[in-house]
């Protein structure tokens, strides 16, 4: 159902209303705007070798941001990710138990929340930080780039599900021509 926000129609969030998106393990997909291949290309023409993702400059910066997420968000970890030409898949772990009184300063991309300080420890803050950092870098380099405004997330509920997701991420490049985001 669409609602009006600032006199514009806006589709309601697909986020689980029963979950606050703090502590947990999440499988996340973030797409580029209009599925444009900003992040690189997959080389499937390599003789006797598996398909290989060749990252663009934007793709390399995205990989660096994903690998070093804990430097900006100490409560977040990304143990597994895959960068595709027009999207990324990542397993993001949010663990607010590691936030102590000494390190409760907000990460550089966190936005204040009215009334109670900073919105630390939320999945949306981590994803917003990644998207913002990559977009800002591309703009500073005068490279065309944009993310879709939203992202897809799935709350990982058990080890079996996590194993299935890990297998999917690890084989994503090899299965590119079967991917629903293939274009």
VEXVOMAR-979142 format. One record per residue (C-alpha): residue number from 0; residue in three letters; x, y, z. Coordinates in Angstrom, 1 decimal. Layout:
N
{seq->NUM type->ALA xx->X yy->Y zz->Z}
...
This chain:
183
{seq->0 type->UNK xx->0.0 yy->0.0 zz->0.0}
{seq->1 type->UNK xx->1.3 yy->3.4 zz->-0.9}
{seq->2 type->UNK xx->1.2 yy->6.4 zz->1.5}
{seq->3 type->UNK xx->1.8 yy->10.0 zz->1.0}
{seq->4 type->UNK xx->5.0 yy->11.5 zz->2.4}
{seq->5 type->UNK xx->5.8 yy->15.2 zz->1.7}
{seq->6 type->UNK xx->2.9 yy->15.0 zz->-0.9}
{seq->7 type->UNK xx->4.6 yy->12.2 zz->-2.8}
{seq->8 type->UNK xx->3.5 yy->8.5 zz->-2.9}
{seq->9 type->UNK xx->5.8 yy->6.2 zz->-1.0}
{seq->10 type->UNK xx->5.7 yy->2.5 zz->-0.8}
{seq->11 type->UNK xx->5.7 yy->1.3 zz->2.8}
{seq->12 type->UNK xx->8.8 yy->-0.5 zz->4.1}
{seq->13 type->UNK xx->9.2 yy->-4.2 zz->3.7}
{seq->14 type->UNK xx->11.1 yy->-4.4 zz->7.0}
{seq->15 type->UNK xx->9.8 yy->-6.8 zz->9.6}
{seq->16 type->UNK xx->7.7 yy->-4.7 zz->12.1}
{seq->17 type->UNK xx->8.4 yy->-7.2 zz->14.9}
{seq->18 type->UNK xx->12.2 yy->-6.8 zz->14.7}
{seq->19 type->UNK xx->14.4 yy->-3.7 zz->15.5}
{seq->20 type->UNK xx->17.3 yy->-4.7 zz->13.2}
{seq->21 type->UNK xx->19.9 yy->-4.4 zz->15.9}
{seq->22 type->UNK xx->21.5 yy->-7.6 zz->17.1}
{seq->23 type->UNK xx->21.3 yy->-10.4 zz->14.5}
{seq->24 type->UNK xx->22.7 yy->-11.9 zz->11.4}
{seq->25 type->UNK xx->21.3 yy->-10.5 zz->8.1}
{seq->26 type->UNK xx->21.6 yy->-11.5 zz->4.4}
{seq->27 type->UNK xx->21.5 yy->-8.3 zz->2.5}
{seq->28 type->UNK xx->21.4 yy->-7.4 zz->-1.2}
{seq->29 type->UNK xx->22.1 yy->-3.9 zz->-2.4}
{seq->30 type->UNK xx->21.6 yy->-3.1 zz->-6.1}
{seq->31 type->UNK xx->22.9 yy->-0.3 zz->-8.3}
{seq->32 type->UNK xx->20.4 yy->2.1 zz->-9.8}
{seq->33 type->UNK xx->18.7 yy->0.6 zz->-12.9}
{seq->34 type->UNK xx->21.0 yy->-2.5 zz->-12.5}
{seq->35 type->UNK xx->23.8 yy->-0.6 zz->-14.3}
{seq->36 type->UNK xx->27.1 yy->-2.5 zz->-14.2}
{seq->37 type->UNK xx->29.0 yy->0.1 zz->-12.1}
{seq->38 type->UNK xx->30.9 yy->-2.4 zz->-9.9}
{seq->39 type->UNK xx->32.7 yy->-4.4 zz->-12.6}
{seq->40 type->UNK xx->32.2 yy->-7.2 zz->-15.1}
{seq->41 type->UNK xx->32.3 yy->-11.0 zz->-15.0}
{seq->42 type->UNK xx->34.7 yy->-12.6 zz->-17.3}
{seq->43 type->UNK xx->33.2 yy->-15.9 zz->-18.4}
{seq->44 type->UNK xx->35.5 yy->-16.4 zz->-21.4}
{seq->45 type->UNK xx->38.5 yy->-17.6 zz->-19.4}
{seq->46 type->UNK xx->39.7 yy->-20.9 zz->-20.8}
{seq->47 type->UNK xx->39.7 yy->-23.8 zz->-18.3}
{seq->48 type->UNK xx->38.9 yy->-21.5 zz->-15.4}
{seq->49 type->UNK xx->35.8 yy->-20.5 zz->-13.5}
{seq->50 type->UNK xx->34.1 yy->-17.2 zz->-14.1}
{seq->51 type->UNK xx->35.8 yy->-14.3 zz->-12.5}
{seq->52 type->UNK xx->34.6 yy->-11.0 zz->-11.3}
{seq->53 type->UNK xx->36.8 yy->-8.1 zz->-12.5}
{seq->54 type->UNK xx->36.1 yy->-5.2 zz->-10.1}
{seq->55 type->UNK xx->35.9 yy->-1.6 zz->-11.4}
{seq->56 type->UNK xx->37.4 yy->1.2 zz->-9.3}
{seq->57 type->UNK xx->34.0 yy->1.6 zz->-7.6}
{seq->58 type->UNK xx->33.8 yy->-2.1 zz->-7.1}
{seq->59 type->UNK xx->37.3 yy->-2.1 zz->-5.5}
{seq->60 type->UNK xx->36.3 yy->0.7 zz->-3.1}
{seq->61 type->UNK xx->33.1 yy->-1.1 zz->-2.3}
{seq->62 type->UNK xx->35.1 yy->-4.3 zz->-1.4}
{seq->63 type->UNK xx->37.4 yy->-2.2 zz->0.8}
{seq->64 type->UNK xx->34.4 yy->-0.7 zz->2.6}
{seq->65 type->UNK xx->32.8 yy->-4.1 zz->3.2}
{seq->66 type->UNK xx->36.1 yy->-5.6 zz->4.4}
{seq->67 type->UNK xx->36.8 yy->-2.8 zz->6.8}
{seq->68 type->UNK xx->33.3 yy->-2.1 zz->8.1}
{seq->69 type->UNK xx->34.2 yy->-2.7 zz->11.8}
{seq->70 type->UNK xx->36.6 yy->0.3 zz->11.7}
{seq->71 type->UNK xx->33.6 yy->2.6 zz->11.3}
{seq->72 type->UNK xx->31.0 yy->0.5 zz->13.0}
{seq->73 type->UNK xx->32.6 yy->-1.5 zz->15.8}
{seq->74 type->UNK xx->29.4 yy->-3.5 zz->16.4}
{seq->75 type->UNK xx->29.2 yy->-4.7 zz->12.7}
{seq->76 type->UNK xx->31.0 yy->-7.4 zz->10.9}
{seq->77 type->UNK xx->30.8 yy->-8.6 zz->7.3}
{seq->78 type->UNK xx->32.3 yy->-12.1 zz->7.3}
{seq->79 type->UNK xx->31.1 yy->-13.0 zz->3.7}
{seq->80 type->UNK xx->30.2 yy->-10.9 zz->0.7}
{seq->81 type->UNK xx->30.1 yy->-11.1 zz->-3.1}
{seq->82 type->UNK xx->30.3 yy->-8.1 zz->-5.4}
{seq->83 type->UNK xx->28.5 yy->-8.6 zz->-8.7}
{seq->84 type->UNK xx->28.4 yy->-6.2 zz->-11.7}
{seq->85 type->UNK xx->25.2 yy->-4.5 zz->-10.5}
{seq->86 type->UNK xx->24.6 yy->-5.6 zz->-6.9}
{seq->87 type->UNK xx->26.3 yy->-6.9 zz->-3.8}
{seq->88 type->UNK xx->25.3 yy->-9.7 zz->-1.4}
{seq->89 type->UNK xx->26.6 yy->-9.7 zz->2.1}
{seq->90 type->UNK xx->26.1 yy->-11.4 zz->5.4}
{seq->91 type->UNK xx->26.1 yy->-8.6 zz->8.0}
{seq->92 type->UNK xx->26.4 yy->-9.4 zz->11.7}
{seq->93 type->UNK xx->25.2 yy->-6.8 zz->14.2}
{seq->94 type->UNK xx->26.4 yy->-7.3 zz->17.8}
{seq->95 type->UNK xx->25.6 yy->-4.5 zz->20.1}
{seq->96 type->UNK xx->27.1 yy->-6.4 zz->23.1}
{seq->97 type->UNK xx->30.5 yy->-5.1 zz->22.0}
{seq->98 type->UNK xx->29.6 yy->-1.5 zz->22.4}
{seq->99 type->UNK xx->31.0 yy->-0.4 zz->25.7}
{seq->100 type->UNK xx->31.1 yy->3.0 zz->27.5}
{seq->101 type->UNK xx->34.5 yy->3.7 zz->26.1}
{seq->102 type->UNK xx->33.6 yy->3.2 zz->22.4}
{seq->103 type->UNK xx->30.0 yy->4.6 zz->22.3}
{seq->104 type->UNK xx->31.0 yy->7.5 zz->20.1}
{seq->105 type->UNK xx->29.0 yy->7.4 zz->16.9}
{seq->106 type->UNK xx->30.7 yy->6.2 zz->13.7}
{seq->107 type->UNK xx->31.3 yy->9.0 zz->11.1}
{seq->108 type->UNK xx->28.2 yy->8.3 zz->9.1}
{seq->109 type->UNK xx->25.6 yy->7.8 zz->11.9}
{seq->110 type->UNK xx->22.7 yy->10.2 zz->12.0}
{seq->111 type->UNK xx->21.4 yy->11.6 zz->15.3}
{seq->112 type->UNK xx->18.0 yy->10.4 zz->16.4}
{seq->113 type->UNK xx->15.7 yy->12.9 zz->18.1}
{seq->114 type->UNK xx->15.6 yy->12.5 zz->21.8}
{seq->115 type->UNK xx->18.0 yy->9.7 zz->22.6}
{seq->116 type->UNK xx->21.5 yy->10.3 zz->21.1}
{seq->117 type->UNK xx->22.7 yy->8.2 zz->18.2}
{seq->118 type->UNK xx->21.1 yy->5.4 zz->16.2}
{seq->119 type->UNK xx->24.1 yy->3.0 zz->16.7}
{seq->120 type->UNK xx->23.7 yy->-0.7 zz->16.2}
{seq->121 type->UNK xx->21.2 yy->-0.8 zz->13.5}
{seq->122 type->UNK xx->21.5 yy->-2.6 zz->10.1}
{seq->123 type->UNK xx->20.1 yy->0.5 zz->8.2}
{seq->124 type->UNK xx->22.9 yy->2.7 zz->9.7}
{seq->125 type->UNK xx->25.6 yy->0.3 zz->8.5}
{seq->126 type->UNK xx->24.1 yy->0.0 zz->5.0}
{seq->127 type->UNK xx->23.5 yy->3.7 zz->4.8}
{seq->128 type->UNK xx->27.2 yy->4.3 zz->5.7}
{seq->129 type->UNK xx->28.4 yy->1.9 zz->3.0}
{seq->130 type->UNK xx->26.2 yy->3.4 zz->0.3}
{seq->131 type->UNK xx->27.1 yy->6.9 zz->1.4}
{seq->132 type->UNK xx->30.8 yy->6.3 zz->1.4}
{seq->133 type->UNK xx->30.9 yy->4.7 zz->-2.0}
{seq->134 type->UNK xx->28.6 yy->7.3 zz->-3.6}
{seq->135 type->UNK xx->30.6 yy->10.2 zz->-2.1}
{seq->136 type->UNK xx->33.9 yy->8.7 zz->-3.4}
{seq->137 type->UNK xx->32.4 yy->8.2 zz->-6.9}
{seq->138 type->UNK xx->31.1 yy->11.7 zz->-6.9}
{seq->139 type->UNK xx->34.6 yy->13.1 zz->-5.9}
{seq->140 type->UNK xx->36.2 yy->11.0 zz->-8.7}
{seq->141 type->UNK xx->33.5 yy->12.4 zz->-11.1}
{seq->142 type->UNK xx->32.4 yy->8.8 zz->-11.9}
{seq->143 type->UNK xx->28.8 yy->8.1 zz->-12.8}
{seq->144 type->UNK xx->27.3 yy->6.0 zz->-10.0}
{seq->145 type->UNK xx->24.1 yy->5.5 zz->-8.0}
{seq->146 type->UNK xx->22.6 yy->2.9 zz->-5.7}
{seq->147 type->UNK xx->18.9 yy->1.9 zz->-5.7}
{seq->148 type->UNK xx->17.2 yy->3.8 zz->-2.9}
{seq->149 type->UNK xx->16.3 yy->0.7 zz->-0.9}
{seq->150 type->UNK xx->17.9 yy->-2.7 zz->-0.2}
{seq->151 type->UNK xx->16.7 yy->-6.2 zz->0.4}
{seq->152 type->UNK xx->17.4 yy->-7.9 zz->3.8}
{seq->153 type->UNK xx->16.6 yy->-11.3 zz->5.2}
{seq->154 type->UNK xx->16.9 yy->-12.1 zz->8.9}
{seq->155 type->UNK xx->19.0 yy->-15.3 zz->9.2}
{seq->156 type->UNK xx->17.3 yy->-17.6 zz->11.7}
{seq->157 type->UNK xx->19.5 yy->-20.6 zz->12.0}
{seq->158 type->UNK xx->22.8 yy->-22.3 zz->11.0}
{seq->159 type->UNK xx->21.2 yy->-24.3 zz->8.1}
{seq->160 type->UNK xx->19.9 yy->-21.1 zz->6.6}
{seq->161 type->UNK xx->23.3 yy->-19.4 zz->7.1}
{seq->162 type->UNK xx->25.0 yy->-22.3 zz->5.4}
{seq->163 type->UNK xx->22.7 yy->-22.1 zz->2.4}
{seq->164 type->UNK xx->23.2 yy->-18.4 zz->2.1}
{seq->165 type->UNK xx->27.0 yy->-18.8 zz->2.3}
{seq->166 type->UNK xx->26.9 yy->-21.3 zz->-0.5}
{seq->167 type->UNK xx->24.8 yy->-19.0 zz->-2.6}
{seq->168 type->UNK xx->27.2 yy->-16.0 zz->-2.0}
{seq->169 type->UNK xx->30.3 yy->-18.1 zz->-2.7}
{seq->170 type->UNK xx->28.9 yy->-19.4 zz->-6.0}
{seq->171 type->UNK xx->27.3 yy->-16.2 zz->-7.1}
{seq->172 type->UNK xx->29.9 yy->-15.3 zz->-9.7}
{seq->173 type->UNK xx->29.9 yy->-18.8 zz->-11.3}
{seq->174 type->UNK xx->26.1 yy->-18.7 zz->-11.5}
{seq->175 type->UNK xx->25.8 yy->-15.1 zz->-12.8}
{seq->176 type->UNK xx->23.9 yy->-16.1 zz->-16.0}
{seq->177 type->UNK xx->21.2 yy->-17.7 zz->-13.8}
{seq->178 type->UNK xx->21.0 yy->-14.8 zz->-11.4}
{seq->179 type->UNK xx->17.7 yy->-12.9 zz->-11.3}
{seq->180 type->UNK xx->19.7 yy->-9.6 zz->-11.4}
{seq->181 type->UNK xx->21.6 yy->-10.7 zz->-14.5}
{seq->182 type->UNK xx->21.3 yy->-8.1 zz->-17.2}
